[in-house]
Amino acid sequence: MKKKQIAILGSTGSIGTQALQVIEEHPDLYEAYALTANNQVELLAEQARKFMPAAVVIANESKYAQLKQLLADLPIQVYAGADALCEIVEAKPIDVVLASMVGYAGLRPTMNAIKAGKAIALANKETLVVAGELINALAQQYHTPILPVDSEHSAIFQCLEMNNPLEKVILTASGGPFRTFTKEQLQYVTKEQALKHPNWDMGAKITIDSATMMNKGFEVIEAKWLFGVRPDQIEVVVHPQSVIHSMVQYEDGAVKAQLGVPDMRLPIQYAFSYPQRIKASFDRLDFSQMKALTFEQPDTDRFRCLALAYEALNRGGNMACIVNAANEVVVSAFLHDRISFLQMSEVIEQTMGKVTFIQTPSYEDYVATDAEARRVAQSLIK
């Protein structure tokens, strides 16, 4: 049986490193064809030595010489730059592209991979947040499957039944590290506190997004494009234990839930193996150790970002692209101690009111919107 050739966009990040663990556990089924990173040259070189891909790409061109030198003794093609990222995904042998780069930067390579007819294992939620309509149209045009890797969307995907219409999808949220904080307490939280997620081990950007609940807001937008549901059919419920990863409610009122330990390797492996399930060594749920599964409504007054994401979804057009760009700016500012936790949502909301709104954007409009929203958000922070 031919091994599936996998390209990992963002192999040095949290999702990328766990994807390599899945490949390592199933060397008879999967092979890393291409690995890419933004800046982490040493780790990328270490991964390349271990998995021997055909090619590696470092997005930051200033790191090319260093990477080339680190891999000089190996028969691995070394490339650099944003264009190289977009070209590598088109390589003929590739079967699956795991889009796990962080942020807007993942959009163009994912579009190229779709046009090349590669199956997309989608972990980069910003791709659908920024340009969901465009991505869906491309996927249909090129008959390319988009397989969700986010634990919540993978859960919904696993619960879906053919030909049975949904009443709603229910996305679970851990509530992050500040679930029980008052609004006054939230004024003084630090980045060190925000980076300590109670259940998941993730990169800095997504961990901050989880703390503000913008991550959940993005998942709401993503759910619309992945599952063809209206905004009023997408519900968020806070479930601190992160055991139920998400649920689907059908028209007869039946609810199906997908449960599991908080381990991203499971949805990654399912995206690689779909439609089959294959054996894995991951931890199993021990129901005897579970004392309670609890649920509560999210508070969109304390966690304003979730409400802003719903607003962007309802307005449509390029509004979600504006929100994403502003969010990338404010998260970076918060991580550099330039703004407070609550100021993040304030800057995003002000940016939404200042950037040019376009009802039916083209790809070029998204590019221009992203640039304009970043400029506006930066000016608001200064």
C-alpha positions, 0 to 999 in steps of 0.5 A, a space after each residue: 500500500 502506497 504511503 500517504 505523502 504529507 506536507 506540513 505547513 508549520 511543522 515546528 508549531 504545536 500542531 506540526 510537532 504532534 502531526 510528526 508524532 502521528 507520522 512516527 507512530 504509523 511509518 507504514 502509512 504516512 511519510 513527511 514529504 515537505 516540512 515548513 517553518 517561519 523562523 525556527 531553523 534549528 528545530 526544522 533542521 532537526 525534524 528534517 534529519 529525523 523524517 528525511 522529507 524531500 523538501 523543507 521551506 523556511 518562510 523567513 528568507 534571512 534564515 535560508 543560509 543557516 538552514 542550507 548549512 545545517 542540512 548540507 550533508 543531506 539530499 533534501 531540497 531547501 527553499 525560502 520565502 513566502 512564494 516557496 511555501 505556495 509552490 511546495 504544496 503543489 508538488 505532485 507526490 503530495 496527498 495531504 497538506 496539513 495547514 497548521 501555520 498561524 494566522 493570515 499567512 496560511 491563506 495563500 499556501 492553502 489556496 494553492 494546495 486546493 488548486 493543486 487538488 490536495 486534500 486539506 487537513 485544516 488547522 489554520 482557522 484563519 483561512 476560513 475566517 478571513 476568506 471562507 466564501 472564497 475557500 469554499 468556492 475553490 474547494 468545490 471547483 477543484 473537488 478538494 476535501 477540507 478535513 477539519 483538524 480543530 478538535 471542535 470541528 473534528 468532533 462535529 465532523 465525526 458526529 455528522 450523519 449523511 442526509 440528516 439535516 442539523 438543527 444546530 452545532 454546539 461548540 464547547 469552550 474550556 473558558 480559558 484561564 480567566 473563566 471565573 474572573 470578574 471584569 475588574 480582575 480582567 483589567 489587570 491580568 498579565 500575559 504570563 497568566 494568559 499563557 497558562 491554559 488549563 487544558 491544552 498545550 498550544 502556541 502563544 497566539 492561539 493560547 491568548 485567543 483562547 483566553 479572550 475567547 476570540 479563538 471560539 469566535 473564530 471557530 464559530 465563523 469557521 463552523 459556518 463555512 465547514 458545515 453550511 449552517 447559519 449563525 443562529 444554528 451555532 451555539 457556544 457552551 462553556 465546558 471546563 473539563 474539555 472532555 466533550 469536544 463538541 456536539 451536533 443536535 438533529 431536527 428530532 432533538 437528538 444530540 450526538 457528542 464526541 468525547 476524548 482526552 484533550 489530545 490534538 493527535 486524535 483529530 490530526 490522525 483522523 484527518 490523515 486517515 479519513 474515512 478510516 479510523 486506525 489504531 493509536 496509542 493515545 490515552 483513553 478516557 477513564 470514566 471512573 475518574 470523571 467526577 462531573 461534566 459541567 456546562 455554562 453559558 459564555 459571558 460575552 460582556 466579560 469576553 467581548 471578542 466572542 460577541 464581535 466574532 458573531 457580529 462579523 459573521 452576521 455582517 458578512 463580506 470582509 468583516 471577519 477579515 478585518 477582525 482577524 487582522 486587528 486580532 493578530 495586531 492586538 495579540 502581538 501588542 499584548 504579548 509585548 506589554 503594549 496594551 492590556 487584556 481588555 483593550 484587545 477587544 476595544 481596539 478590534 471593535 474600533 477597527 471594525 468601525 473604521 476599515 472599508 467594508 466590502 460586501 462581496 470581496 475578491 482575493 485582492 480585496 481581502 489582501 487590501 483589507 488585511 493591510 488596512 485593518 492592520 494599519 488602523 489597529 496599529 494606529 489605535 494602539 499608538 
